[in-house]
Amino acid sequence: MEEDLASAPVILGIDDLRPLPGATRVARTSRDGVQLLQEHRETFVDELWLDHDLGGDDSIMPVVTLLEEAAFDGRPFRIGTVFVHSANPIGAETVVRSLTRWNYRVRRAVAQRSPTRG
């Protein structure tokens, strides 16, 4: 059983509302997202799911900045694929462009609108 846990994929999500059933851990704010990534700094993250708008004035940009700064310092986070699943097309494209520039493997995923956001 321990071997199964050691080989289980690490899937992190940062989204304020959507359920992310495949995720091992989910953060609901950018602050918690930054902390979540810092906790996994030395871990290979198989998938990282990012939503742009995180409620109110909060957005994913502090997390993106953390990822960019790590790459700039020559120590990018080890992430298989970053999936951007925001319903905000302009915000999503900003995230995709920013992380692609730093050689993260980024894919745009289709997001379902949250029932509370319409």
ChimeraX attribute file (.defattr): number of C-alpha atoms within 10 A of each C-alpha:
attribute: neighborCount
match mode: 1-to-1
recipient: residues
	/A:1	5
	/A:2	7
	/A:3	7
	/A:4	8
	/A:5	8
	/A:6	9
	/A:7	8
	/A:8	11
	/A:9	15
	/A:10	19
	/A:11	21
	/A:12	24
	/A:13	27
	/A:14	29
	/A:15	25
	/A:16	20
	/A:17	18
	/A:18	16
	/A:19	11
	/A:20	15
	/A:21	9
	/A:22	13
	/A:23	16
	/A:24	13
	/A:25	14
	/A:26	22
	/A:27	20
	/A:28	16
	/A:29	21
	/A:30	24
	/A:31	14
	/A:32	14
	/A:33	24
	/A:34	20
	/A:35	14
	/A:36	18
	/A:37	21
	/A:38	13
	/A:39	10
	/A:40	15
	/A:41	15
	/A:42	10
	/A:43	13
	/A:44	14
	/A:45	19
	/A:46	15
	/A:47	22
	/A:48	20
	/A:49	22
	/A:50	27
	/A:51	27
	/A:52	27
	/A:53	22
	/A:54	20
	/A:55	14
	/A:56	6
	/A:57	6
	/A:58	14
	/A:59	20
	/A:60	23
	/A:61	18
	/A:62	15
	/A:63	23
	/A:64	21
	/A:65	15
	/A:66	17
	/A:67	21
	/A:68	22
	/A:69	15
	/A:70	15
	/A:71	18
	/A:72	11
	/A:73	8
	/A:74	9
	/A:75	12
	/A:76	17
	/A:77	21
	/A:78	17
	/A:79	17
	/A:80	16
	/A:81	16
	/A:82	25
	/A:83	21
	/A:84	25
	/A:85	19
	/A:86	25
	/A:87	18
	/A:88	13
	/A:89	15
	/A:90	11
	/A:91	17
	/A:92	22
	/A:93	14
	/A:94	14
	/A:95	26
	/A:96	20
	/A:97	12
	/A:98	18
	/A:99	18
	/A:100	15
	/A:101	13
	/A:102	15
	/A:103	11
	/A:104	21
	/A:105	15
	/A:106	22
	/A:107	14
	/A:108	17
	/A:109	16
	/A:110	12
	/A:111	14
	/A:112	10
	/A:113	13
	/A:114	12
	/A:115	8
	/A:116	6
	/A:117	8
	/A:118	5
